[in-house]
Every structure is written in C-alpha cells, then in structure tokens.
Amino acid sequence: MNPFIPLLVIALGLGVVSTAQAEADPAVVEALEEYFDFADYGSGQITVEQIPAADYANFYILDVRDAEQFAKGHIPGAVNIEWRKVFAQRADLPKDKTILAYCNSGSFASQVAQALRLDGFSNVRLLYGGYERWLQSQNPTKP
C-alpha cells in the first residue's frame, strides 16, 4: 500500500486537503488515482432491497451517526461509532467480515467507507440511502 494513503485519509477527514494541495503533491494524486482506478459507479453500495432479512447477521453493521440518533433507533445488531471517530478506531473493525456502513442518508457513511477503503479495507459496503431508506423499506427486520 502507498505509504501516503493514511495521511491522505486523515487530511481528507479533517478537510485540510484542497484541490491545489492535492495537485501539488504527487503522492496524494497517486493515492487518489490508485483508489479511483478500481472504483466504478455504485462501487461498494448495496440497497436495502438487495439484502434478505436473514443476511443482516452476516454483516458487521456500522452505524456512523451520533449516539443520540443511534439511541432513538438503529438497525438491529448495529455497532455505533460516530463517523468522525471511525478512522481513529479502525483497528477495532473486522477485516474478515463485511462491514455495512450507514448513517441517515448515506453522506457521512460514504466518507467513512472511502477512508477505510483508502486504508486497505476492501470489505466495506455502503447501505444506499442509509437508515432513512431502511426505515421506509418493507424489510421485515425493521422494528
């Protein structure tokens, strides 16, 4: 793995890498090019309709919303790590089980998924539409 990827992920997470900085640093550009070389449209996304109710047990379900939102309701079996803290706690995440990341709509979870993938996690999937879509679905696992 490119040694600059962890630094890039941290910089992206903190919002300190501007376009000008990325263009000026060949290592950052190379890391991003490597990442996007394997990505395709919808890469790593999965919809609620694609997951049979029984299959949720096969995932490490990662709710990246804040603790208050998690306490109000979440997908059964989910582990809550707020999106800003996931990367710092990535050593606690499994590499041998698919991580299904979600937030309310998918925006914060997609940032988490990208950061983890840049750090070498190839087992991350994003729940398309997040918790809101899961709630609206006809999925029998909903409370």
N, CA, C and O atoms as a GROMACS GRO file, in nm:
protein
  572
    1MET      N    1   0.084  -0.118   0.000
    1MET     CA    2   0.000   0.000   0.000
    1MET      C    3   0.088   0.124   0.000
    1MET      O    4   0.195   0.127   0.061
    2ASN      N    5   0.041   0.224  -0.069
    2ASN     CA    6   0.110   0.351  -0.075
    2ASN      C    7   0.120   0.409   0.066
    2ASN      O    8   0.018   0.421   0.134
    3PRO      N    9   0.241   0.445   0.112
    3PRO     CA   10   0.257   0.495   0.250
    3PRO      C   11   0.188   0.629   0.275
    3PRO      O   12   0.172   0.667   0.391
    4PHE      N   13   0.149   0.699   0.171
    4PHE     CA   14   0.084   0.828   0.189
    4PHE      C   15  -0.068   0.816   0.206
    4PHE      O   16  -0.133   0.914   0.241
    5ILE      N   17  -0.124   0.698   0.183
    5ILE     CA   18  -0.269   0.682   0.192
    5ILE      C   19  -0.321   0.715   0.331
    5ILE      O   20  -0.418   0.790   0.341
    6PRO      N   21  -0.261   0.662   0.441
    6PRO     CA   22  -0.315   0.701   0.574
    6PRO      C   23  -0.312   0.852   0.598
    6PRO      O   24  -0.405   0.907   0.656
    7LEU      N   25  -0.207   0.919   0.553
    7LEU     CA   26  -0.200   1.064   0.570
    7LEU      C   27  -0.306   1.133   0.486
    7LEU      O   28  -0.366   1.231   0.530
    8LEU      N   29  -0.330   1.082   0.366
    8LEU     CA   30  -0.433   1.138   0.280
    8LEU      C   31  -0.570   1.124   0.344
    8LEU      O   32  -0.651   1.217   0.343
    9VAL      N   33  -0.596   1.008   0.398
    9VAL     CA   34  -0.725   0.983   0.461
    9VAL      C   35  -0.746   1.078   0.578
    9VAL      O   36  -0.854   1.134   0.594
   10ILE      N   37  -0.645   1.096   0.658
   10ILE     CA   38  -0.655   1.188   0.772
   10ILE      C   39  -0.680   1.330   0.720
   10ILE      O   40  -0.765   1.401   0.773
   11ALA      N   41  -0.606   1.370   0.619
   11ALA     CA   42  -0.622   1.504   0.564
   11ALA      C   43  -0.761   1.522   0.506
   11ALA      O   44  -0.823   1.627   0.526
   12LEU      N   45  -0.810   1.422   0.434
   12LEU     CA   46  -0.945   1.432   0.379
   12LEU      C   47  -1.048   1.441   0.490
   12LEU      O   48  -1.142   1.520   0.482
   13GLY      N   49  -1.030   1.361   0.594
   13GLY     CA   50  -1.123   1.360   0.706
   13GLY      C   51  -1.126   1.491   0.780
   13GLY      O   52  -1.231   1.532   0.831
   14LEU      N   53  -1.013   1.557   0.786
   14LEU     CA   54  -1.007   1.686   0.855
   14LEU      C   55  -1.041   1.802   0.762
   14LEU      O   56  -1.055   1.916   0.806
   15GLY      N   57  -1.055   1.771   0.634
   15GLY     CA   58  -1.090   1.874   0.538
   15GLY      C   59  -0.977   1.970   0.511
   15GLY      O   60  -1.002   2.086   0.476
   16VAL      N   61  -0.852   1.926   0.526
   16VAL     CA   62  -0.740   2.017   0.509
   16VAL      C   63  -0.673   2.006   0.372
   16VAL      O   64  -0.584   2.085   0.341
   17VAL      N   65  -0.714   1.910   0.290
   17VAL     CA   66  -0.654   1.897   0.158
   17VAL      C   67  -0.740   1.972   0.058
   17VAL      O   68  -0.855   1.935   0.033
   18SER      N   69  -0.685   2.076   0.003
   18SER     CA   70  -0.758   2.148  -0.101
   18SER      C   71  -0.716   2.092  -0.236
   18SER      O   72  -0.620   2.016  -0.245
   19THR      N   73  -0.788   2.128  -0.340
   19THR     CA   74  -0.753   2.083  -0.474
   19THR      C   75  -0.612   2.125  -0.510
   19THR      O   76  -0.536   2.048  -0.568
   20ALA      N   77  -0.577   2.247  -0.476
   20ALA     CA   78  -0.443   2.296  -0.508
   20ALA      C   79  -0.336   2.213  -0.438
   20ALA      O   80  -0.233   2.182  -0.497
   21GLN      N   81  -0.359   2.177  -0.311
   21GLN     CA   82  -0.262   2.096  -0.239
   21GLN      C   83  -0.252   1.958  -0.301
   21GLN      O   84  -0.142   1.905  -0.316
   22ALA      N   85  -0.365   1.898  -0.338
   22ALA     CA   86  -0.362   1.764  -0.397
   22ALA      C   87  -0.287   1.766  -0.529
   22ALA      O   88  -0.210   1.673  -0.557
   23GLU      N   89  -0.306   1.868  -0.609
   23GLU     CA   90  -0.236   1.879  -0.736
   23GLU      C   91  -0.087   1.902  -0.715
   23GLU      O   92  -0.005   1.858  -0.796
   24ALA      N   93  -0.051   1.969  -0.608
   24ALA     CA   94   0.089   2.000  -0.583
   24ALA      C   95   0.165   1.881  -0.526
   24ALA      O   96   0.288   1.877  -0.535
   25ASP      N   97   0.097   1.783  -0.467
   25ASP     CA   98   0.163   1.670  -0.404
   25ASP      C   99   0.141   1.544  -0.487
   25ASP      O  100   0.032   1.487  -0.484
   26PRO      N  101   0.241   1.499  -0.561
   26PRO     CA  102   0.226   1.382  -0.647
   26PRO      C  103   0.186   1.256  -0.570
   26PRO      O  104   0.116   1.170  -0.625
   27ALA      N  105   0.229   1.242  -0.446
   27ALA     CA  106   0.193   1.123  -0.368
   27ALA      C  107   0.043   1.118  -0.341
   27ALA      O  108  -0.018   1.011  -0.345
   28VAL      N  109  -0.017   1.234  -0.313
   28VAL     CA  110  -0.160   1.241  -0.289
   28VAL      C  111  -0.236   1.209  -0.418
   28VAL      O  112  -0.332   1.133  -0.417
   29VAL      N  113  -0.192   1.267  -0.527
   29VAL     CA  114  -0.255   1.242  -0.656
   29VAL      C  115  -0.246   1.094  -0.690
   29VAL      O  116  -0.344   1.034  -0.734
   30GLU      N  117  -0.130   1.034  -0.669
   30GLU     CA  118  -0.113   0.890  -0.699
   30GLU      C  119  -0.204   0.804  -0.612
   30GLU      O  120  -0.264   0.708  -0.662
   31ALA      N  121  -0.216   0.837  -0.484
   31ALA     CA  122  -0.303   0.760  -0.395
   31ALA      C  123  -0.448   0.767  -0.440
   31ALA      O  124  -0.518   0.666  -0.441
   32LEU      N  125  -0.493   0.886  -0.479
   32LEU     CA  126  -0.630   0.902  -0.527
   32LEU      C  127  -0.651   0.829  -0.660
   32LEU      O  128  -0.755   0.767  -0.681
   33GLU      N  129  -0.553   0.838  -0.749
   33GLU     CA  130  -0.565   0.767  -0.876
   33GLU      C  131  -0.574   0.617  -0.855
   33GLU      O  132  -0.654   0.550  -0.920
   34GLU      N  133  -0.493   0.563  -0.763
   34GLU     CA  134  -0.500   0.420  -0.733
   34GLU      C  135  -0.637   0.382  -0.679
   34GLU      O  136  -0.692   0.278  -0.716
   35TYR      N  137  -0.692   0.466  -0.593
   35TYR     CA  138  -0.823   0.438  -0.537
   35TYR      C  139  -0.930   0.439  -0.646
   35TYR      O  140  -1.010   0.346  -0.654
   36PHE      N  141  -0.931   0.542  -0.729
   36PHE     CA  142  -1.035   0.554  -0.830
   36PHE      C  143  -1.017   0.459  -0.948
   36PHE      O  144  -1.111   0.437  -1.024
   37ASP      N  145  -0.897   0.404  -0.964
   37ASP     CA  146  -0.876   0.306  -1.070
   37ASP      C  147  -0.964   0.183  -1.052
   37ASP      O  148  -1.010   0.126  -1.151
   38PHE      N  149  -0.987   0.141  -0.928
   38PHE     CA  150  -1.067   0.020  -0.907
   38PHE      C  151  -1.215   0.051  -0.886
   38PHE      O  152  -1.298  -0.038  -0.894
   39ALA      N  153  -1.248   0.176  -0.858
   39ALA     CA  154  -1.386   0.211  -0.827
   39ALA      C  155  -1.468   0.224  -0.956
   39ALA      O  156  -1.419   0.272  -1.058
   40ASP      N  157  -1.593   0.180  -0.948
   40ASP     CA  158  -1.685   0.200  -1.058
   40ASP      C  159  -1.812   0.263  -1.002
   40ASP      O  160  -1.827   0.277  -0.881
   41TYR      N  161  -1.903   0.300  -1.090
   41TYR     CA  162  -2.026   0.366  -1.045
   41TYR      C  163  -2.099   0.272  -0.949
   41TYR      O  164  -2.126   0.157  -0.982
   42GLY      N  165  -2.130   0.320  -0.832
   42GLY     CA  166  -2.201   0.240  -0.733
   42GLY      C  167  -2.110   0.143  -0.660
   42GLY      O  168  -2.160   0.058  -0.586
   43SER      N  169  -1.982   0.154  -0.678
   43SER     CA  170  -1.888   0.061  -0.615
   43SER      C  171  -1.906   0.059  -0.464
   43SER      O  172  -1.900   0.162  -0.398
   44GLY      N  173  -1.928  -0.058  -0.413
   44GLY     CA  174  -1.939  -0.074  -0.269
   44GLY      C  175  -2.074  -0.043  -0.211
   44GLY      O  176  -2.093  -0.054  -0.090
   45GLN      N  177  -2.170  -0.004  -0.295
   45GLN     CA  178  -2.303   0.027  -0.244
   45GLN      C  179  -2.392  -0.097  -0.252
   45GLN      O  180  -2.378  -0.181  -0.341
   46ILE      N  181  -2.484  -0.104  -0.159
   46ILE     CA  182  -2.583  -0.210  -0.160
   46ILE      C  183  -2.715  -0.150  -0.113
   46ILE      O  184  -2.717  -0.066  -0.022
   47THR      N  185  -2.824  -0.190  -0.174
   47THR     CA  186  -2.954  -0.135  -0.136
   47THR      C  187  -3.021  -0.226  -0.034
   47THR      O  188  -2.987  -0.344  -0.022
   48VAL      N  189  -3.116  -0.170   0.037
   48VAL     CA  190  -3.194  -0.247   0.134
   48VAL      C  191  -3.260  -0.365   0.067
   48VAL      O  192  -3.267  -0.474   0.124
   49GLU      N  193  -3.309  -0.344  -0.054
   49GLU     CA  194  -3.380  -0.449  -0.127
   49GLU      C  195  -3.288  -0.565  -0.166
   49GLU      O  196  -3.336  -0.676  -0.192
   50GLN      N  197  -3.160  -0.541  -0.172
   50GLN     CA  198  -3.064  -0.646  -0.207
   50GLN      C  199  -3.025  -0.733  -0.089
   50GLN      O  200  -2.957  -0.834  -0.107
   51ILE      N  201  -3.067  -0.696   0.030
   51ILE     CA  202  -3.025  -0.771   0.150
   51ILE      C  203  -3.144  -0.844   0.209
   51ILE      O  204  -3.233  -0.781   0.267
   52PRO      N  205  -3.149  -0.975   0.196
   52PRO     CA  206  -3.255  -1.050   0.264
   52PRO      C  207  -3.242  -1.032   0.416
   52PRO      O  208  -3.132  -1.019   0.468
   53ALA      N  209  -3.354  -1.031   0.484
   53ALA     CA  210  -3.356  -1.006   0.629
   53ALA      C  211  -3.256  -1.093   0.705
   53ALA      O  212  -3.186  -1.044   0.794
   54ALA      N  213  -3.248  -1.219   0.672
   54ALA     CA  214  -3.158  -1.311   0.743
   54ALA      C  215  -3.011  -1.277   0.721
   54ALA      O  216  -2.926  -1.315   0.802
   55ASP      N  217  -2.979  -1.207   0.612
   55ASP     CA  218  -2.839  -1.179   0.580
   55ASP      C  219  -2.779  -1.067   0.664
   55ASP      O  220  -2.657  -1.051   0.666
   56TYR      N  221  -2.860  -0.989   0.733
   56TYR     CA  222  -2.804  -0.883   0.818
   56TYR      C  223  -2.710  -0.941   0.923
   56TYR      O  224  -2.615  -0.875   0.965
   57ALA      N  225  -2.735  -1.064   0.966
   57ALA     CA  226  -2.649  -1.129   1.066
   57ALA      C  227  -2.509  -1.156   1.011
   57ALA      O  228  -2.416  -1.177   1.089
   58ASN      N  229  -2.493  -1.156   0.880
   58ASN     CA  230  -2.363  -1.184   0.819
   58ASN      C  231  -2.275  -1.060   0.810
   58ASN      O  232  -2.157  -1.070   0.776
   59PHE      N  233  -2.330  -0.944   0.840
   59PHE     CA  234  -2.257  -0.818   0.831
   59PHE      C  235  -2.210  -0.772   0.969
   59PHE      O  236  -2.270  -0.806   1.071
   60TYR      N  237  -2.104  -0.693   0.970
   60TYR     CA  238  -2.069  -0.610   1.084
   60TYR      C  239  -2.137  -0.478   1.050
   60TYR      O  240  -2.088  -0.403   0.966
   61ILE      N  241  -2.248  -0.449   1.115
   61ILE     CA  242  -2.328  -0.332   1.081
   61ILE      C  243  -2.276  -0.212   1.160
   61ILE      O  244  -2.279  -0.211   1.283
   62LEU      N  245  -2.230  -0.111   1.087
   62LEU     CA  246  -2.166   0.005   1.147
   62LEU      C  247  -2.252   0.130   1.127
   62LEU      O  248  -2.262   0.183   1.016
   63ASP      N  249  -2.312   0.175   1.234
   63ASP     CA  250  -2.393   0.297   1.234
   63ASP      C  251  -2.300   0.411   1.269
   63ASP      O  252  -2.245   0.416   1.380
   64VAL      N  253  -2.280   0.505   1.176
   64VAL     CA  254  -2.184   0.613   1.198
   64VAL      C  255  -2.250   0.744   1.241
   64VAL      O  256  -2.187   0.849   1.239
   65ARG      N  257  -2.378   0.737   1.279
   65ARG     CA  258  -2.448   0.856   1.329
   65ARG      C  259  -2.404   0.883   1.472
   65ARG      O  260  -2.332   0.802   1.532
   66ASP      N  261  -2.447   0.995   1.528
   66ASP     CA  262  -2.409   1.024   1.666
   66ASP      C  263  -2.488   0.936   1.762
   66ASP      O  264  -2.588   0.874   1.725
   67ALA      N  265  -2.443   0.930   1.886
   67ALA     CA  266  -2.501   0.840   1.986
   67ALA      C  267  -2.648   0.870   2.013
   67ALA      O  268  -2.726   0.778   2.037
   68GLU      N  269  -2.686   0.996   2.008
   68GLU     CA  270  -2.826   1.033   2.032
   68GLU      C  271  -2.918   0.975   1.924
   68GLU      O  272  -3.024   0.920   1.954
   69GLN      N  273  -2.876   0.987   1.799
   69GLN     CA  274  -2.956   0.931   1.690
   69GLN      C  275  -2.962   0.779   1.700
   69GLN      O  276  -3.067   0.718   1.679
   70PHE      N  277  -2.850   0.719   1.731
   70PHE     CA  278  -2.844   0.574   1.746
   70PHE      C  279  -2.940   0.527   1.855
   70PHE      O  280  -3.009   0.427   1.838
   71ALA      N  281  -2.943   0.600   1.966
   71ALA     CA  282  -3.030   0.562   2.078
   71ALA      C  283  -3.178   0.570   2.041
   71ALA      O  284  -3.260   0.496   2.095
   72LYS      N  285  -3.213   0.659   1.950
   72LYS     CA  286  -3.352   0.674   1.907
   72LYS      C  287  -3.397   0.559   1.816
   72LYS      O  288  -3.516   0.532   1.805
   73GLY      N  289  -3.303   0.493   1.754
   73GLY     CA  290  -3.336   0.382   1.666
   73GLY      C  291  -3.222   0.348   1.574
   73GLY      O  292  -3.149   0.436   1.528
   74HIS      N  293  -3.205   0.219   1.546
   74HIS     CA  294  -3.097   0.174   1.460
   74HIS      C  295  -3.129   0.036   1.405
   74HIS      O  296  -3.224  -0.030   1.450
   75ILE      N  297  -3.053  -0.008   1.310
   75ILE     CA  298  -3.069  -0.142   1.255
   75ILE      C  299  -3.026  -0.241   1.363
   75ILE      O  300  -2.919  -0.225   1.422
   76PRO      N  301  -3.106  -0.343   1.390
   76PRO     CA  302  -3.070  -0.439   1.495
   76PRO      C  303  -2.931  -0.499   1.471
   76PRO      O  304  -2.896  -0.538   1.359
   77GLY      N  305  -2.854  -0.505   1.578
   77GLY     CA  306  -2.720  -0.562   1.572
   77GLY      C  307  -2.612  -0.462   1.536
   77GLY      O  308  -2.494  -0.496   1.533
   78ALA      N  309  -2.650  -0.337   1.509
   78ALA     CA  310  -2.552  -0.236   1.468
   78ALA      C  311  -2.463  -0.194   1.584
   78ALA      O  312  -2.503  -0.192   1.700
   79VAL      N  313  -2.339  -0.160   1.548
   79VAL     CA  314  -2.242  -0.103   1.640
   79VAL      C  315  -2.233   0.045   1.606
   79VAL      O  316  -2.226   0.081   1.489
   80ASN      N  317  -2.233   0.130   1.708
   80ASN     CA  318  -2.231   0.274   1.684
   80ASN      C  319  -2.093   0.331   1.709
   80ASN      O  320  -2.040   0.326   1.820
   81ILE      N  321  -2.035   0.387   1.604
   81ILE     CA  322  -1.912   0.467   1.615
   81ILE      C  323  -1.938   0.591   1.530
   81ILE      O  324  -1.955   0.582   1.408
   82GLU      N  325  -1.940   0.706   1.593
   82GLU     CA  326  -1.967   0.828   1.518
   82GLU      C  327  -1.868   0.843   1.404
   82GLU      O  328  -1.750   0.810   1.419
   83TRP      N  329  -1.914   0.892   1.291
   83TRP     CA  330  -1.835   0.895   1.167
   83TRP      C  331  -1.699   0.961   1.184
   83TRP      O  332  -1.602   0.918   1.121
   84ARG      N  333  -1.688   1.062   1.267
   84ARG     CA  334  -1.559   1.131   1.287
   84ARG      C  335  -1.459   1.045   1.363
   84ARG      O  336  -1.339   1.073   1.359
   85LYS      N  337  -1.506   0.942   1.431
   85LYS     CA  338  -1.418   0.860   1.515
   85LYS      C  339  -1.385   0.725   1.453
   85LYS      O  340  -1.299   0.653   1.505
   86VAL      N  341  -1.452   0.690   1.344
   86VAL     CA  342  -1.432   0.556   1.286
   86VAL      C  343  -1.288   0.534   1.244
   86VAL      O  344  -1.230   0.430   1.276
   87PHE      N  345  -1.230   0.629   1.175
   87PHE     CA  346  -1.094   0.606   1.126
   87PHE      C  347  -0.996   0.588   1.241
   87PHE      O  348  -0.906   0.504   1.233
   88ALA      N  349  -1.012   0.664   1.347
   88ALA     CA  350  -0.924   0.651   1.463
   88ALA      C  351  -0.941   0.515   1.531
   88ALA      O  352  -0.848   0.465   1.594
   89GLN      N  353  -1.060   0.455   1.518
   89GLN     CA  354  -1.088   0.327   1.581
   89GLN      C  355  -1.088   0.211   1.481
   89GLN      O  356  -1.140   0.104   1.510
   90ARG      N  357  -1.028   0.232   1.364
   90ARG     CA  358  -1.032   0.130   1.260
   90ARG      C  359  -0.967  -0.002   1.299
   90ARG      O  360  -1.001  -0.105   1.242
   91ALA      N  361  -0.875   0.000   1.395
   91ALA     CA  362  -0.812  -0.125   1.440
   91ALA      C  363  -0.914  -0.219   1.506
   91ALA      O  364  -0.891  -0.340   1.514
   92ASP      N  365  -1.024  -0.164   1.553
   92ASP     CA  366  -1.129  -0.244   1.617
   92ASP      C  367  -1.226  -0.304   1.516
   92ASP      O  368  -1.311  -0.386   1.553
   93LEU      N  369  -1.215  -0.266   1.390
   93LEU     CA  370  -1.308  -0.314   1.288
   93LEU      C  371  -1.259  -0.446   1.229
   93LEU      O  372  -1.138  -0.467   1.216
   94PRO      N  373  -1.351  -0.534   1.194
   94PRO     CA  374  -1.310  -0.663   1.138
   94PRO      C  375  -1.262  -0.650   0.994
   94PRO      O  376  -1.312  -0.566   0.918
   95LYS      N  377  -1.166  -0.732   0.958
   95LYS     CA  378  -1.122  -0.739   0.818
   95LYS      C  379  -1.174  -0.867   0.754
   95LYS      O  380  -1.165  -0.885   0.633
   96ASP      N  381  -1.230  -0.956   0.838
   96ASP     CA  382  -1.276  -1.086   0.788
   96ASP      C  383  -1.428  -1.096   0.777
   96ASP      O  384  -1.482  -1.204   0.753
   97LYS      N  385  -1.496  -0.983   0.793
   97LYS     CA  386  -1.642  -0.980   0.783
   97LYS      C  387  -1.679  -0.852   0.710
   97LYS      O  388  -1.616  -0.748   0.730
   98THR      N  389  -1.780  -0.858   0.625
   98THR     CA  390  -1.822  -0.740   0.551
   98THR      C  391  -1.879  -0.635   0.645
   98THR      O  392  -1.968  -0.663   0.725
   99ILE      N  393  -1.827  -0.514   0.634
   99ILE     CA  394  -1.875  -0.401   0.713
   99ILE      C  395  -1.982  -0.331   0.631
   99ILE      O  396  -1.957  -0.287   0.519
  100LEU      N  397  -2.101  -0.320   0.687
  100LEU     CA  398  -2.212  -0.248   0.624
  100LEU      C  399  -2.226  -0.115   0.697
  100LEU      O  400  -2.278  -0.110   0.808
  101ALA      N  401  -2.180  -0.008   0.634
  101ALA     CA  402  -2.181   0.125   0.698
  101ALA      C  403  -2.304   0.203   0.656
  101ALA      O  404  -2.345   0.201   0.540
  102TYR      N  405  -2.362   0.273   0.753
  102TYR     CA  406  -2.476   0.359   0.721
  102TYR      C  407  -2.482   0.478   0.816
  102TYR      O  408  -2.428   0.475   0.926
  103CYS      N  409  -2.550   0.582   0.770
  103CYS     CA  410  -2.586   0.698   0.850
  103CYS      C  411  -2.732   0.726   0.818
  103CYS      O  412  -2.804   0.634   0.782
  104ASN      N  413  -2.777   0.848   0.829
  104ASN     CA  414  -2.918   0.876   0.796
  104ASN      C  415  -2.946   0.863   0.648
  104ASN      O  416  -3.043   0.798   0.608
  105SER      N  417  -2.861   0.924   0.566
  105SER     CA  418  -2.888   0.925   0.422
  105SER      C  419  -2.779   0.860   0.339
  105SER      O  420  -2.803   0.822   0.224
  106GLY      N  421  -2.662   0.847   0.393
  106GLY     CA  422  -2.550   0.787   0.321
  106GLY      C  423  -2.431   0.878   0.304
  106GLY      O  424  -2.324   0.831   0.265
  107SER      N  425  -2.445   1.008   0.332
  107SER     CA  426  -2.335   1.100   0.305
  107SER      C  427  -2.216   1.080   0.399
  107SER      O  428  -2.102   1.072   0.352
  108PHE      N  429  -2.239   1.073   0.530
  108PHE     CA  430  -2.128   1.052   0.622
  108PHE      C  431  -2.073   0.910   0.610
  108PHE      O  432  -1.951   0.890   0.618
  109ALA      N  433  -2.160   0.815   0.592
  109ALA     CA  434  -2.115   0.676   0.577
  109ALA      C  435  -2.029   0.659   0.452
  109ALA      O  436  -1.936   0.578   0.453
  110SER      N  437  -2.058   0.733   0.346
  110SER     CA  438  -1.977   0.721   0.225
  110SER      C  439  -1.836   0.775   0.250
  110SER      O  440  -1.740   0.723   0.194
  111GLN      N  441  -1.824   0.880   0.332
  111GLN     CA  442  -1.692   0.932   0.366
  111GLN      C  443  -1.614   0.829   0.447
  111GLN      O  444  -1.495   0.809   0.426
  112VAL      N  445  -1.684   0.763   0.540
  112VAL     CA  446  -1.621   0.659   0.621
  112VAL      C  447  -1.575   0.544   0.531
  112VAL      O  448  -1.462   0.496   0.544
  113ALA      N  449  -1.662   0.500   0.441
  113ALA     CA  450  -1.629   0.389   0.353
  113ALA      C  451  -1.508   0.423   0.267
  113ALA      O  452  -1.418   0.340   0.251
  114GLN      N  453  -1.504   0.543   0.212
  114GLN     CA  454  -1.391   0.582   0.128
  114GLN      C  455  -1.262   0.585   0.210
  114GLN      O  456  -1.160   0.534   0.164
  115ALA      N  457  -1.265   0.642   0.328
  115ALA     CA  458  -1.145   0.649   0.412
  115ALA      C  459  -1.096   0.509   0.447
  115ALA      O  460  -0.976   0.483   0.441
  116LEU      N  461  -1.187   0.420   0.482
  116LEU     CA  462  -1.146   0.284   0.517
  116LEU      C  463  -1.090   0.210   0.396
  116LEU      O  464  -0.991   0.138   0.407
  117ARG      N  465  -1.152   0.229   0.280
  117ARG     CA  466  -1.101   0.164   0.158
  117ARG      C  467  -0.962   0.215   0.124
  117ARG      O  468  -0.875   0.137   0.084
  118LEU      N  469  -0.940   0.346   0.138
  118LEU     CA  470  -0.808   0.401   0.111
  118LEU      C  471  -0.704   0.346   0.207
  118LEU      O  472  -0.586   0.341   0.176
  119ASP      N  473  -0.749   0.304   0.324
  119ASP     CA  474  -0.659   0.247   0.423
  119ASP      C  475  -0.644   0.095   0.407
  119ASP      O  476  -0.575   0.032   0.488
  120GLY      N  477  -0.706   0.036   0.306
  120GLY     CA  478  -0.686  -0.106   0.281
  120GLY      C  479  -0.803  -0.196   0.316
  120GLY      O  480  -0.794  -0.317   0.295
  121PHE      N  481  -0.912  -0.141   0.367
  121PHE     CA  482  -1.030  -0.222   0.395
  121PHE      C  483  -1.104  -0.245   0.263
  121PHE      O  484  -1.160  -0.152   0.206
  122SER      N  485  -1.104  -0.368   0.216
  122SER     CA  486  -1.176  -0.399   0.093
  122SER      C  487  -1.314  -0.458   0.122
  122SER      O  488  -1.388  -0.493   0.030
  123ASN      N  489  -1.347  -0.470   0.249
  123ASN     CA  490  -1.470  -0.536   0.293
  123ASN      C  491  -1.579  -0.438   0.337
  123ASN      O  492  -1.667  -0.476   0.414
  124VAL      N  493  -1.576  -0.315   0.289
  124VAL     CA  494  -1.673  -0.214   0.332
  124VAL      C  495  -1.779  -0.196   0.224
  124VAL      O  496  -1.748  -0.178   0.106
  125ARG      N  497  -1.904  -0.202   0.265
  125ARG     CA  498  -2.018  -0.174   0.177
  125ARG      C  499  -2.097  -0.060   0.238
  125ARG      O  500  -2.104  -0.046   0.360
  126LEU      N  501  -2.156   0.021   0.154
  126LEU     CA  502  -2.235   0.135   0.196
  126LEU      C  503  -2.381   0.103   0.175
  126LEU      O  504  -2.422   0.064   0.066
  127LEU      N  505  -2.462   0.120   0.279
  127LEU     CA  506  -2.606   0.099   0.267
  127LEU      C  507  -2.665   0.220   0.196
  127LEU      O  508  -2.677   0.328   0.254
  128TYR      N  509  -2.701   0.201   0.072
  128TYR     CA  510  -2.753   0.309  -0.011
  128TYR      C  511  -2.881   0.366   0.050
  128TYR      O  512  -2.976   0.292   0.079
  129GLY      N  513  -2.883   0.497   0.070
  129GLY     CA  514  -2.999   0.564   0.128
  129GLY      C  515  -3.001   0.565   0.279
  129GLY      O  516  -3.083   0.633   0.340
  130GLY      N  517  -2.911   0.490   0.341
  130GLY     CA  518  -2.894   0.491   0.485
  130GLY      C  519  -3.014   0.444   0.566
  130GLY      O  520  -3.100   0.371   0.518
  131TYR      N  521  -3.015   0.489   0.690
  131TYR     CA  522  -3.118   0.447   0.786
  131TYR      C  523  -3.257   0.490   0.740
  131TYR      O  524  -3.354   0.416   0.758
  132GLU      N  525  -3.267   0.608   0.682
  132GLU     CA  526  -3.398   0.657   0.636
  132GLU      C  527  -3.459   0.561   0.534
  132GLU      O  528  -3.577   0.529   0.540
  133ARG      N  529  -3.378   0.518   0.440
  133ARG     CA  530  -3.429   0.425   0.339
  133ARG      C  531  -3.461   0.289   0.401
  133ARG      O  532  -3.559   0.224   0.364
  134TRP      N  533  -3.380   0.246   0.496
  134TRP     CA  534  -3.404   0.120   0.564
  134TRP      C  535  -3.539   0.126   0.636
  134TRP      O  536  -3.618   0.032   0.629
  135LEU      N  537  -3.567   0.237   0.704
  135LEU     CA  538  -3.694   0.254   0.775
  135LEU      C  539  -3.813   0.251   0.679
  135LEU      O  540  -3.917   0.194   0.710
  136GLN      N  541  -3.796   0.313   0.564
  136GLN     CA  542  -3.905   0.322   0.466
  136GLN      C  543  -3.927   0.191   0.389
  136GLN      O  544  -4.032   0.174   0.326
  137SER      N  545  -3.833   0.103   0.394
  137SER     CA  546  -3.843  -0.020   0.317
  137SER      C  547  -3.945  -0.116   0.377
  137SER      O  548  -3.994  -0.096   0.488
  138GLN      N  549  -3.975  -0.216   0.303
  138GLN     CA  550  -4.063  -0.322   0.350
  138GLN      C  551  -3.983  -0.435   0.414
  138GLN      O  552  -4.033  -0.546   0.432
  139ASN      N  553  -3.858  -0.404   0.447
  139ASN     CA  554  -3.768  -0.506   0.506
  139ASN      C  555  -3.827  -0.558   0.637
  139ASN      O  556  -3.856  -0.478   0.726
  140PRO      N  557  -3.846  -0.690   0.650
  140PRO     CA  558  -3.905  -0.744   0.772
  140PRO      C  559  -3.820  -0.729   0.897
  140PRO      O  560  -3.868  -0.759   1.006
  141THR      N  561  -3.695  -0.683   0.885
  141THR     CA  562  -3.612  -0.663   1.005
  141THR      C  563  -3.639  -0.530   1.071
  141THR      O  564  -3.588  -0.503   1.180
  142LYS      N  565  -3.720  -0.446   1.006
  142LYS     CA  566  -3.743  -0.313   1.066
  142LYS      C  567  -3.830  -0.327   1.191
  142LYS      O  568  -3.920  -0.411   1.197
  143PRO      N  569  -3.801  -0.242   1.292
  143PRO     CA  570  -3.873  -0.253   1.420
  143PRO      C  571  -4.021  -0.222   1.408
  143PRO      O  572  -4.093  -0.227   1.508
   0.00000   0.00000   0.00000
